[in-house]
């Protein structure tokens, strides 16, 4: 029995996949459920398993190739079965494979490719130079132009004519001189200017291959680019910023970590922040919502997307039901999800379904920034670092540990007053962490 191996949709938003590695090769036996290959999706690297059994007779998509979901990338069949029809039907997959092989060949021999391109450019420039040296002048009377008189490759022209040509932007090589021996004089420049003879066209500058590097775009980066356009263009963003005194959070963190020391666990400022965000969203369900075109969906549970930076972009694993979890449990889950995200091992359920997102760049020395909403969510919180800041308290200047947070809001769902009330609640919880429990 012939089994066509298709590029499967291994994530809910996947539109195409890149084949990272084949675990089975042509001629290998295949059982139903065997891991055939590793596929890079728009979110993670997933395993593609066999849906049939037999022998892997034909690999159509090589490692590194990218094809849309649904394309045939290999054929499994018995040793004596004719698979020519199945291979022929895999036209798009084969094309994607050929493109990947061509790209690999180009990468394998960059020096030869660059040398060929440089030679091509040199060959193209030579005729242009020849044309310039033998260019035909344009006569003011409209008669057939005659070659400009030259002296050892230099156009013969009076010093006054040269200065005037430069000032007026006239190309001397395109003018027939009327002076002695075909010398170009002032009246020739003036006549050429009236005839519309301009300066020589300058070749468009193009960078040499040694000046740049073309980096292939990963599936994750393609998805990020697409999602950003989908978010920033149609969503009416507005931004609200608050400044928070983090002194009590730092004290609470020290106390919690002392209690967790026996278990060799720690919590971060961000873990406490996530718990506070979840508690505040429960009090303001208007902000724990999504835009769905003809209706707004408000959620009872809080599922927090936590932005994690990885090598080729950003991904937001989700802490499900964060409002029901303690700070230590949130800390463990975030660490595990972040580790799996960096290894590209997240399952689809682990990076989908968020109702609100948090992006913290404080550990990178960022004090304040704005984040782009992850649709269909209606809000995202951008968090800066905690820093010593002089503030006025009871008429005196004192140094306090402060942090800035900026909420990006979808104005179709959240009004300014709603967003402000949510941030006020969140600020109060952070400045008195016991309020999180109320």
C-alpha positions as CSV (number, residue, x, y, z in Angstrom):
1,X,0.0,0.0,0.0
2,X,1.3,3.5,-0.9
3,X,1.3,6.1,1.8
4,X,2.0,9.7,0.9
5,X,3.8,11.6,3.7
6,X,2.4,15.2,3.9
7,X,3.7,18.3,5.6
8,X,1.2,18.3,8.5
9,X,-0.1,21.3,10.4
10,X,1.7,20.6,13.6
11,X,0.6,23.9,15.3
12,X,-2.8,25.7,15.1
13,X,-1.3,28.6,13.1
14,X,1.2,26.8,11.0
15,X,1.0,27.5,7.2
16,X,4.3,26.0,6.1
17,X,7.0,24.0,7.6
18,X,10.8,23.5,7.3
19,X,12.3,20.1,7.3
20,X,15.1,20.2,9.9
21,X,16.2,16.5,10.0
22,X,15.1,13.2,8.5
23,X,15.2,10.4,11.1
24,X,14.4,7.8,8.4
25,X,16.2,7.6,5.1
26,X,15.3,6.1,1.7
27,X,15.4,2.3,2.0
28,X,14.6,2.3,5.7
29,X,11.7,0.2,7.1
30,X,8.9,2.3,8.6
31,X,6.3,1.2,11.1
32,X,3.1,3.2,11.8
33,X,3.9,5.8,14.5
34,X,7.7,5.9,13.8
35,X,9.3,9.3,14.0
36,X,10.1,10.2,10.3
37,X,11.5,13.7,10.7
38,X,11.8,16.9,12.7
39,X,9.8,19.9,11.4
40,X,10.3,23.5,12.3
41,X,6.9,25.1,12.6
42,X,6.0,28.7,13.3
43,X,6.5,28.1,17.0
44,X,8.6,25.1,17.7
45,X,10.4,22.1,16.3
46,X,8.0,19.1,16.3
47,X,8.2,15.4,15.4
48,X,6.5,14.2,12.2
49,X,5.3,10.6,12.7
50,X,4.5,7.9,10.1
51,X,0.8,7.3,9.2
52,X,1.5,4.1,7.4
53,X,4.0,1.3,7.2
54,X,6.4,-0.1,4.6
55,X,9.7,1.2,3.2
56,X,10.6,4.9,2.8
57,X,10.9,4.7,-0.9
58,X,11.3,8.4,-1.8
59,X,12.3,11.5,0.1
60,X,11.0,14.5,-1.9
61,X,11.8,17.3,0.5
62,X,15.5,17.4,1.6
63,X,16.7,18.7,4.9
64,X,16.4,22.5,5.0
65,X,13.5,22.6,2.5
66,X,10.3,24.5,3.2
67,X,6.9,23.8,1.8
68,X,3.3,24.7,2.6
69,X,1.1,22.5,4.8
70,X,-0.4,19.7,2.8
71,X,2.4,19.2,0.3
72,X,3.7,15.6,-0.2
73,X,7.3,15.4,1.2
74,X,8.0,11.6,1.0
75,X,6.4,8.3,-0.1
76,X,6.2,5.1,1.9
77,X,5.4,1.9,0.0
78,X,6.3,-1.8,-0.4
79,X,9.5,-2.6,-2.2
80,X,7.8,-3.8,-5.4
81,X,5.1,-1.1,-5.7
82,X,5.2,1.5,-8.5
83,X,5.4,5.0,-6.8
84,X,5.9,7.0,-9.9
85,X,2.4,8.4,-9.9
86,X,2.7,9.4,-6.2
87,X,6.0,11.1,-6.8
88,X,4.6,13.0,-9.9
89,X,1.7,14.3,-7.8
90,X,4.2,15.9,-5.4
91,X,5.0,18.7,-7.8
92,X,5.1,21.5,-5.2
93,X,7.0,19.5,-2.7
94,X,9.6,18.5,-5.3
95,X,9.9,22.2,-6.3
96,X,10.5,23.1,-2.7
97,X,13.1,20.4,-2.5
98,X,14.9,21.5,-5.6
99,X,14.9,25.1,-4.3
100,X,16.4,23.9,-1.0
101,X,19.1,21.9,-2.8
102,X,19.9,24.9,-5.0
103,X,20.2,27.1,-1.9
104,X,22.5,24.5,-0.2
105,X,24.7,24.4,-3.3
106,X,24.9,28.2,-3.4
107,X,25.9,28.2,0.3
108,X,28.4,25.5,-0.2
109,X,30.3,27.5,-2.8
110,X,30.0,31.2,-1.9
111,X,33.4,32.0,-3.3
112,X,32.7,30.6,-6.7
113,X,29.3,32.3,-6.8
114,X,30.7,35.6,-5.7
115,X,33.5,35.3,-8.3
116,X,31.0,34.6,-11.0
117,X,28.8,37.5,-10.0
118,X,31.8,39.8,-9.9
119,X,32.9,38.7,-13.3
120,X,29.4,39.3,-14.6
121,X,29.4,42.8,-13.3
122,X,32.8,43.5,-14.8
123,X,31.6,42.3,-18.2
124,X,28.5,44.5,-17.9
125,X,30.6,47.6,-17.0
126,X,33.0,47.2,-19.9
127,X,30.5,47.9,-22.7
128,X,29.2,50.9,-20.7
129,X,32.7,52.4,-20.7
130,X,33.1,51.7,-24.3
131,X,29.8,53.4,-25.0
132,X,30.9,56.4,-23.0
133,X,34.2,56.8,-24.9
134,X,32.5,56.6,-28.2
135,X,29.2,58.3,-27.3
136,X,27.6,60.3,-30.1
137,X,27.1,64.1,-29.5
138,X,23.8,65.8,-29.8
139,X,23.8,68.7,-32.2
140,X,21.6,71.7,-31.4
141,X,20.2,71.8,-34.9
142,X,18.8,68.2,-34.5
143,X,21.1,66.9,-37.2
144,X,22.8,63.5,-36.8
145,X,25.3,63.8,-34.0
146,X,29.0,63.5,-34.7
147,X,31.6,62.1,-32.4
148,X,33.2,64.5,-29.9
149,X,36.8,65.4,-30.8
150,X,39.2,63.8,-28.4
151,X,42.8,64.2,-27.6
152,X,44.3,61.0,-26.2
153,X,40.9,60.0,-24.7
154,X,40.2,63.4,-23.3
155,X,37.4,65.5,-24.9
156,X,38.8,68.7,-26.4
157,X,37.2,71.7,-24.9
158,X,38.2,75.2,-23.8
159,X,38.6,75.8,-20.0
160,X,35.7,78.2,-20.1
161,X,33.5,75.6,-21.8
162,X,34.5,73.0,-19.2
163,X,33.6,75.2,-16.3
164,X,30.3,76.2,-18.0
165,X,29.4,72.5,-18.7
166,X,30.0,71.6,-15.1
167,X,27.8,74.5,-13.9
168,X,25.0,73.7,-16.3
169,X,25.2,69.9,-16.0
170,X,26.1,69.3,-19.6
171,X,27.9,66.1,-20.8
172,X,30.9,67.2,-22.9
173,X,31.1,63.7,-24.5
174,X,27.7,64.3,-26.1
175,X,28.6,67.6,-27.8
176,X,30.2,68.2,-31.3
177,X,32.6,71.1,-31.0
178,X,32.5,73.9,-33.5
179,X,35.9,75.4,-32.6
180,X,39.3,74.8,-34.3
181,X,39.9,71.0,-34.7
182,X,36.5,70.2,-33.3
183,X,37.3,71.9,-30.0
184,X,34.2,72.5,-27.8
185,X,33.7,76.2,-27.0
186,X,31.3,78.3,-25.0
187,X,28.7,78.6,-27.7
188,X,28.5,74.8,-28.1
189,X,27.7,74.4,-24.4
190,X,25.0,77.1,-24.5
191,X,23.5,75.4,-27.6
192,X,23.6,72.0,-26.0
193,X,21.9,73.3,-22.9
194,X,19.1,74.7,-25.0
195,X,18.8,71.4,-26.8
196,X,18.4,69.6,-23.4
197,X,21.7,67.8,-23.3
198,X,22.1,66.7,-19.7
199,X,24.9,65.4,-17.5
200,X,26.0,61.8,-17.9
201,X,23.7,59.3,-16.2
202,X,25.2,57.8,-13.1
203,X,25.0,54.1,-12.6
204,X,22.9,53.0,-9.6
205,X,25.0,51.9,-6.7
206,X,24.7,48.3,-5.6
207,X,26.5,46.9,-2.7
208,X,29.2,44.2,-3.2
209,X,28.4,40.8,-1.8
210,X,31.3,41.1,0.6
211,X,29.4,44.1,2.3
212,X,26.4,42.1,3.5
213,X,25.1,38.7,4.5
214,X,21.7,37.3,3.6
215,X,20.3,35.4,6.6
216,X,17.5,32.9,5.9
217,X,14.3,33.7,7.8
218,X,13.1,31.0,10.2
219,X,9.5,29.9,10.4
220,X,9.2,31.6,13.8
221,X,10.5,34.9,12.4
222,X,8.1,34.8,9.4
223,X,5.2,34.3,11.8
224,X,6.4,37.1,14.1
225,X,6.6,39.5,11.1
226,X,3.1,38.5,9.9
227,X,1.6,38.8,13.4
228,X,3.1,42.2,14.0
229,X,1.5,43.5,10.8
230,X,-1.8,41.9,11.7
231,X,-1.6,43.6,15.1
232,X,-0.2,47.1,14.7
233,X,-1.9,47.9,11.5
234,X,-5.6,47.2,12.3
235,X,-5.6,47.4,16.1
236,X,-6.1,50.9,17.5
237,X,-3.4,50.9,20.2
238,X,-3.2,53.3,23.0
239,X,-0.8,53.3,26.0
240,X,-1.0,53.8,29.7
241,X,2.1,54.1,31.9
242,X,2.4,53.9,35.7
243,X,5.3,54.2,38.1
244,X,5.4,51.7,41.0
245,X,7.2,51.6,44.3
246,X,8.7,48.1,44.4
247,X,10.2,48.2,47.9
248,X,7.6,45.9,49.4
249,X,7.8,43.4,46.5
250,X,11.6,43.1,47.0
251,X,11.0,42.5,50.7
252,X,8.3,39.9,49.9
253,X,10.6,38.2,47.4
254,X,13.4,37.9,50.0
255,X,10.9,36.4,52.5
256,X,9.5,33.9,50.0
257,X,13.0,32.8,48.8
258,X,14.1,32.2,52.4
259,X,11.1,29.9,52.9
260,X,11.9,28.1,49.6
261,X,15.6,27.7,50.4
262,X,15.1,24.1,51.7
263,X,13.6,23.1,48.3
264,X,16.4,24.9,46.4
265,X,13.8,27.0,44.7
266,X,13.6,30.8,44.1
267,X,11.0,33.2,42.8
268,X,11.8,36.3,40.7
269,X,10.3,39.8,40.7
270,X,8.6,38.7,37.5
271,X,6.9,35.7,39.1
272,X,5.4,38.0,41.8
273,X,4.3,40.4,39.1
274,X,2.6,37.6,37.1
275,X,0.6,36.6,40.2
276,X,-0.4,40.2,40.8
277,X,-1.4,40.7,37.1
278,X,-3.6,37.6,37.3
279,X,-5.2,38.8,40.5
280,X,-5.9,42.3,39.1
281,X,-7.4,40.9,35.9
282,X,-9.8,38.9,37.9
283,X,-11.0,42.2,39.4
284,X,-11.2,43.8,35.9
285,X,-12.5,41.2,33.4
286,X,-13.0,43.9,30.8
287,X,-9.2,43.8,30.4
288,X,-9.0,40.0,30.3
289,X,-10.8,39.9,27.0
290,X,-10.4,39.3,23.3
291,X,-11.7,41.0,20.2
292,X,-13.7,38.7,17.9
293,X,-15.1,41.1,15.3
294,X,-18.8,41.0,16.1
295,X,-18.4,40.4,19.8
296,X,-16.0,40.8,22.8
297,X,-15.1,37.6,24.7
298,X,-14.5,38.1,28.4
299,X,-12.7,35.3,30.2
300,X,-13.3,34.0,33.7
301,X,-9.9,32.3,33.9
302,X,-6.6,34.2,33.5
303,X,-4.2,32.6,31.0
304,X,-1.1,34.6,30.9
305,X,1.2,34.7,27.9
306,X,4.8,35.3,29.1
307,X,7.2,36.7,26.5
308,X,10.4,34.6,26.2
309,X,13.3,35.7,24.0
310,X,14.9,32.9,22.0
311,X,17.6,32.9,19.4
312,X,15.5,33.8,16.4
313,X,12.7,35.8,17.9
314,X,10.1,35.9,20.6
315,X,7.5,33.3,21.8
316,X,4.9,33.6,24.5
317,X,4.3,30.3,26.4
318,X,1.1,30.4,28.4
319,X,0.6,29.9,32.2
320,X,-2.9,28.5,32.2
321,X,-5.2,29.5,35.1
322,X,-2.5,31.7,36.7
323,X,-5.1,33.2,39.1
324,X,-5.4,29.7,40.7
325,X,-1.7,29.2,41.2
326,X,0.7,30.3,43.9
327,X,3.8,32.3,43.2
328,X,6.2,29.4,43.7
329,X,4.1,27.2,41.3
330,X,4.1,30.1,38.7
331,X,7.9,30.4,39.1
332,X,8.4,26.6,38.4
333,X,6.0,26.7,35.4
334,X,7.6,29.8,33.8
335,X,11.1,28.3,34.2
336,X,10.1,25.0,32.6
337,X,8.1,26.7,29.8
338,X,11.0,29.1,29.0
339,X,13.5,26.2,28.9
340,X,11.3,24.3,26.5
341,X,10.7,27.4,24.4
342,X,14.5,27.9,24.0
343,X,14.9,24.3,23.0
344,X,11.9,24.6,20.6
345,X,10.1,21.8,22.3
346,X,6.9,23.5,23.3
347,X,3.7,21.7,22.5
348,X,0.9,23.7,20.7
349,X,-1.2,23.8,23.9
350,X,1.7,25.4,25.7
351,X,1.8,28.5,23.5
352,X,-1.8,29.1,22.6
353,X,-4.9,30.2,24.5
354,X,-3.5,33.3,26.3
355,X,-6.0,36.0,27.4
356,X,-3.4,38.6,28.3
357,X,0.3,38.9,27.9
358,X,3.3,40.3,29.9
359,X,6.7,41.3,28.4
360,X,9.5,42.1,30.8
361,X,12.7,43.6,29.5
362,X,13.9,44.8,32.9
363,X,16.7,42.2,33.0
364,X,18.2,43.8,29.9
365,X,18.5,47.2,31.5
366,X,15.4,48.6,29.8
367,X,13.6,51.2,31.9
368,X,10.4,51.7,29.9
369,X,9.0,50.5,26.5
370,X,5.7,49.8,24.7
371,X,4.7,46.4,23.5
372,X,2.6,45.3,20.5
373,X,-0.7,43.5,21.3
374,X,-0.9,39.8,20.5
375,X,-4.3,39.5,18.7
376,X,-7.0,38.7,19.5
377,X,-6.0,39.7,23.0
378,X,-6.9,43.2,24.1
379,X,-3.9,44.1,26.2
380,X,-0.3,43.5,26.9
381,X,1.9,44.8,29.8
382,X,5.4,46.0,29.1
383,X,7.6,46.0,32.2
384,X,10.8,47.8,32.8
385,X,13.6,47.3,35.3
386,X,13.6,48.2,39.0
387,X,16.0,51.1,39.6
388,X,16.9,53.5,42.5
389,X,15.0,56.7,41.8
390,X,14.9,59.9,43.8
391,X,11.3,60.8,44.7
392,X,9.6,63.3,47.0
393,X,8.0,61.8,50.1
394,X,6.4,64.1,52.7
395,X,8.3,67.1,51.3
396,X,11.7,65.3,51.3
397,X,13.7,63.8,48.5
398,X,14.4,60.1,49.2
399,X,15.6,57.2,47.0
400,X,13.1,54.5,46.3
401,X,13.2,51.4,44.1
402,X,10.8,52.1,41.3
403,X,9.6,50.3,38.2
404,X,7.6,51.5,35.2
405,X,4.9,49.5,33.5
406,X,3.1,50.4,30.2
407,X,-0.1,48.8,29.2
408,X,-0.9,48.6,25.5
409,X,-4.7,48.6,25.0
410,X,-7.0,47.7,22.1
411,X,-9.4,50.7,22.1
412,X,-12.1,48.5,20.6
413,X,-12.2,46.6,23.8
414,X,-10.7,48.7,26.6
415,X,-11.4,52.3,27.2
416,X,-8.9,54.6,28.9
417,X,-10.8,54.5,32.2
418,X,-11.0,50.7,32.2
419,X,-7.3,50.4,31.6
420,X,-6.5,53.0,34.2
421,X,-8.5,51.2,36.9
422,X,-6.8,47.9,36.1
423,X,-3.3,49.6,36.4
424,X,-4.4,51.3,39.6
425,X,-5.3,47.9,41.1
426,X,-2.1,46.3,39.9
427,X,0.0,49.2,41.3
428,X,-1.8,48.9,44.7
429,X,-1.1,45.1,44.8
430,X,2.6,45.5,44.0
431,X,3.0,48.3,46.6
432,X,1.2,46.2,49.2
433,X,1.7,42.5,48.1
434,X,-0.7,41.3,50.8
435,X,-3.5,42.8,48.6
436,X,-2.9,40.0,46.1
437,X,-4.5,37.6,48.5
438,X,-7.7,39.6,48.9
